[in-house]
């Protein structure tokens, strides 16, 4: 604990959160995206954790499962403290579409992804995020006309429900964005183009994820994780080398 600031800090590598998903996660690192909002608190404000965004636009669970081993390997010996899995918006394309994945395979793939993460990262907290509702009319218009978006609200609902069921079966917290968004009478405003999130949608997801962390794993809230390295106020000019580069004995 810093003598002046009173803030608990650590010399260990900075905590990481691993955000795995499709375009909604990838775009979450844009300004005011839900990943950026997490970064505002964890990285910019508290300096306690970094966000590792591994969102891949257009990917379904079949493709995500295939690439996950290399992503895990790339993190090496620095396992994340928390991982989100936000997949299904592409799996839920109508049958015959290039990205479509049958519902039962979607279930199996989610289970395999969770199992792979748990095997590689023994203490990771995994949060599943169910696919959100689709404004099919708006998405169709963006894609070129009626039916061109290859998604319907009823079809997406099946995948969202299945994701919540998988989470319950595996003992993972789950954010049901489908029903949480539909609770808002103006829910279509939470979607930018009918599929991806508007600023309001990103804000809503960030609030839901923050609530899950606070309730399910409070040790991973921004202020609960030790800050990375001493704060400025705790660096004494006469002993700055000792404070910033302590020996192994000093760390204990």
C-alpha positions as CSV (number, residue, x, y, z in Angstrom):
1,X,0.0,0.0,0.0
2,X,1.3,3.4,-1.0
3,X,2.4,5.5,2.0
4,X,1.0,8.7,0.6
5,X,-1.8,7.6,-1.7
6,X,-3.1,4.8,0.5
7,X,-3.7,2.9,-2.8
8,X,-2.8,-0.8,-2.9
9,X,-0.5,-1.5,-5.8
10,X,1.4,-4.5,-7.2
11,X,4.7,-5.2,-9.0
12,X,3.2,-8.2,-10.7
13,X,2.2,-8.0,-14.4
14,X,-1.0,-6.1,-15.0
15,X,-4.3,-8.0,-14.8
16,X,-6.0,-8.7,-18.1
17,X,-9.5,-9.2,-19.3
18,X,-10.1,-11.3,-22.4
19,X,-13.0,-10.3,-24.6
20,X,-13.8,-12.9,-27.2
21,X,-16.5,-12.5,-29.8
22,X,-17.6,-11.3,-33.2
23,X,-18.0,-7.8,-34.7
24,X,-20.0,-6.5,-31.7
25,X,-16.9,-7.1,-29.5
26,X,-14.4,-6.0,-32.2
27,X,-16.3,-2.7,-32.6
28,X,-16.5,-2.4,-28.8
29,X,-13.1,-0.8,-28.9
30,X,-14.3,2.2,-30.9
31,X,-15.0,5.4,-29.0
32,X,-17.8,4.9,-26.5
33,X,-17.8,1.1,-27.2
34,X,-18.4,-1.2,-24.3
35,X,-14.7,-2.4,-24.3
36,X,-13.5,1.2,-24.4
37,X,-15.8,2.1,-21.5
38,X,-14.3,-0.8,-19.5
39,X,-10.9,0.5,-20.4
40,X,-11.8,4.0,-19.1
41,X,-12.4,2.5,-15.7
42,X,-9.8,-0.3,-15.5
43,X,-6.9,1.2,-17.5
44,X,-7.3,5.0,-17.6
45,X,-8.7,5.6,-14.1
46,X,-7.5,2.8,-11.9
47,X,-4.6,1.4,-13.9
48,X,-5.6,-2.0,-12.6
49,X,-6.4,-4.1,-15.8
50,X,-5.9,-4.1,-19.5
51,X,-8.6,-5.1,-22.0
52,X,-7.5,-7.7,-24.6
53,X,-10.1,-7.4,-27.3
54,X,-10.3,-10.5,-29.5
55,X,-13.4,-9.7,-31.5
56,X,-13.5,-11.1,-35.0
57,X,-16.1,-9.5,-37.3
58,X,-18.4,-12.0,-39.0
59,X,-17.2,-15.1,-37.0
60,X,-19.5,-17.8,-35.7
61,X,-18.8,-20.3,-32.9
62,X,-17.3,-22.8,-35.4
63,X,-14.7,-20.5,-36.6
64,X,-14.1,-19.0,-33.1
65,X,-13.5,-22.5,-31.6
66,X,-11.0,-23.2,-34.3
67,X,-8.8,-20.1,-33.6
68,X,-9.1,-20.1,-29.8
69,X,-6.1,-22.4,-29.1
70,X,-3.7,-19.9,-30.9
71,X,-5.2,-17.0,-29.0
72,X,-4.7,-18.8,-25.7
73,X,-1.1,-19.6,-26.7
74,X,-0.4,-16.0,-27.6
75,X,-1.3,-14.9,-24.0
76,X,1.4,-17.3,-22.8
77,X,1.8,-17.5,-19.0
78,X,-0.4,-14.5,-18.4
79,X,-3.9,-15.9,-18.0
80,X,-6.8,-13.4,-17.9
81,X,-8.7,-12.9,-14.7
82,X,-12.0,-12.5,-16.6
83,X,-13.1,-13.7,-20.0
84,X,-16.3,-12.8,-21.9
85,X,-17.7,-14.9,-24.7
86,X,-20.1,-13.0,-26.9
87,X,-21.0,-15.2,-29.9
88,X,-24.2,-16.1,-31.7
89,X,-25.2,-13.2,-33.7
90,X,-23.7,-14.8,-36.8
91,X,-24.6,-18.4,-35.9
92,X,-28.2,-17.2,-35.8
93,X,-28.3,-16.4,-39.5
94,X,-31.1,-18.2,-41.2
95,X,-30.5,-21.7,-42.5
96,X,-28.6,-21.7,-45.8
97,X,-26.6,-18.5,-45.0
98,X,-22.8,-18.8,-45.1
99,X,-22.4,-18.0,-41.4
100,X,-25.3,-20.1,-40.1
101,X,-24.6,-22.7,-37.4
102,X,-27.3,-25.2,-36.4
103,X,-28.6,-24.6,-32.9
104,X,-27.3,-27.8,-31.4
105,X,-23.8,-27.2,-32.8
106,X,-24.0,-23.7,-31.4
107,X,-24.7,-25.2,-28.0
108,X,-21.8,-27.7,-28.3
109,X,-19.4,-25.0,-29.5
110,X,-20.1,-22.8,-26.6
111,X,-19.5,-25.6,-24.2
112,X,-16.2,-26.5,-25.9
113,X,-15.0,-22.8,-25.8
114,X,-15.8,-22.6,-22.1
115,X,-14.1,-25.9,-21.4
116,X,-11.0,-24.8,-23.4
117,X,-10.7,-21.6,-21.5
118,X,-11.1,-23.3,-18.1
119,X,-8.5,-25.9,-19.0
120,X,-6.0,-23.2,-20.0
121,X,-6.9,-20.6,-17.4
122,X,-7.7,-22.4,-14.1
123,X,-8.9,-19.4,-12.2
124,X,-10.6,-17.4,-14.9
125,X,-14.1,-16.0,-14.4
126,X,-16.1,-16.6,-17.6
127,X,-19.1,-14.5,-18.5
128,X,-21.3,-15.5,-21.4
129,X,-23.2,-12.8,-23.3
130,X,-26.2,-13.9,-25.3
131,X,-26.8,-12.5,-28.8
132,X,-28.9,-9.4,-28.8
133,X,-32.2,-8.8,-30.7
134,X,-32.1,-7.9,-34.4
135,X,-33.9,-5.0,-36.1
136,X,-34.3,-7.1,-39.2
137,X,-35.9,-4.4,-41.3
138,X,-33.1,-1.9,-40.7
139,X,-30.4,-4.6,-41.2
140,X,-32.0,-5.8,-44.4
141,X,-32.0,-2.3,-45.7
142,X,-28.3,-1.9,-45.0
143,X,-27.6,-5.3,-46.7
144,X,-29.5,-4.5,-49.9
145,X,-33.2,-5.2,-49.3
146,X,-35.8,-7.6,-47.8
147,X,-34.2,-10.8,-46.6
148,X,-30.7,-9.8,-47.5
149,X,-29.6,-9.5,-43.8
150,X,-30.4,-13.2,-43.4
151,X,-31.7,-12.8,-39.8
152,X,-35.0,-12.7,-38.1
153,X,-35.9,-11.7,-34.6
154,X,-37.6,-15.1,-33.8
155,X,-34.6,-17.0,-35.0
156,X,-32.1,-15.0,-33.0
157,X,-34.3,-15.5,-29.9
158,X,-33.7,-19.3,-30.1
159,X,-29.9,-18.7,-30.0
160,X,-30.1,-16.2,-27.2
161,X,-32.2,-18.6,-25.1
162,X,-29.8,-21.4,-25.8
163,X,-26.9,-19.3,-24.7
164,X,-28.5,-18.6,-21.3
165,X,-29.3,-22.3,-20.9
166,X,-25.6,-23.2,-21.6
167,X,-24.5,-20.7,-19.1
168,X,-26.8,-22.1,-16.4
169,X,-25.6,-25.6,-17.2
170,X,-21.9,-24.7,-17.0
171,X,-22.3,-22.4,-14.0
172,X,-21.3,-19.2,-15.8
173,X,-22.8,-15.8,-15.2
174,X,-24.8,-14.7,-18.3
175,X,-25.9,-11.4,-19.7
176,X,-29.2,-11.8,-21.6
177,X,-28.9,-8.9,-23.9
178,X,-31.9,-10.1,-26.0
179,X,-34.4,-9.7,-23.2
180,X,-32.6,-6.9,-21.4
181,X,-32.7,-4.8,-24.6
182,X,-36.3,-5.7,-25.3
183,X,-37.3,-4.4,-21.9
184,X,-36.8,-0.9,-23.4
185,X,-39.7,0.2,-25.5
186,X,-37.2,2.1,-27.8
187,X,-34.9,-0.9,-28.0
188,X,-34.2,-0.4,-31.7
189,X,-32.3,2.8,-30.7
190,X,-29.8,0.6,-29.0
191,X,-28.8,-0.8,-32.4
192,X,-26.9,1.4,-34.8
193,X,-27.6,-0.5,-38.1
194,X,-30.1,-3.1,-36.9
195,X,-27.3,-5.5,-35.7
196,X,-24.4,-3.7,-34.2
197,X,-24.7,-1.5,-31.1
198,X,-25.3,2.2,-31.1
199,X,-23.6,4.3,-28.4
200,X,-26.7,3.7,-26.2
201,X,-26.4,-0.1,-26.8
202,X,-22.8,-0.1,-25.8
203,X,-23.6,1.9,-22.7
204,X,-26.3,-0.6,-21.8
205,X,-24.0,-3.6,-22.2
206,X,-21.3,-1.9,-20.2
207,X,-23.7,-1.3,-17.4
208,X,-24.9,-4.9,-17.5
209,X,-21.4,-6.3,-17.5
210,X,-20.3,-4.0,-14.7
211,X,-23.3,-5.2,-12.6
212,X,-22.4,-8.8,-13.2
213,X,-18.8,-8.2,-12.1
214,X,-19.9,-6.3,-9.0
215,X,-22.3,-9.0,-8.0
216,X,-20.6,-12.2,-9.1
217,X,-16.9,-11.4,-8.8
218,X,-16.5,-8.2,-6.7
219,X,-12.7,-8.9,-6.4
220,X,-12.5,-7.9,-10.1
221,X,-14.1,-4.4,-9.9
222,X,-11.7,-1.6,-11.0
223,X,-10.9,-0.4,-7.5
224,X,-10.5,-3.9,-6.0
225,X,-7.7,-5.0,-8.3
226,X,-4.3,-3.6,-7.2
227,X,-3.0,-0.8,-9.3
228,X,0.0,-1.6,-11.5
229,X,3.2,-0.2,-9.9
230,X,3.4,2.6,-7.3
231,X,1.4,5.7,-7.8
232,X,3.2,9.0,-8.5
233,X,2.4,10.3,-5.0
234,X,4.2,7.3,-3.5
235,X,7.5,7.8,-5.3
236,X,10.0,9.5,-3.0
237,X,12.7,11.3,-4.9
238,X,15.4,10.1,-2.6
239,X,14.4,6.4,-3.0
240,X,12.8,6.3,-6.4
241,X,15.0,3.5,-7.6
242,X,14.2,1.3,-4.7
243,X,10.5,2.0,-5.0
244,X,10.2,1.5,-8.7
245,X,12.7,-1.4,-9.0
246,X,12.5,-3.4,-5.7
247,X,14.5,-6.5,-5.1
248,X,12.8,-9.9,-4.9
249,X,13.1,-9.5,-1.1
250,X,11.4,-6.1,-1.1
251,X,8.5,-7.5,-3.1
252,X,7.7,-10.1,-0.4
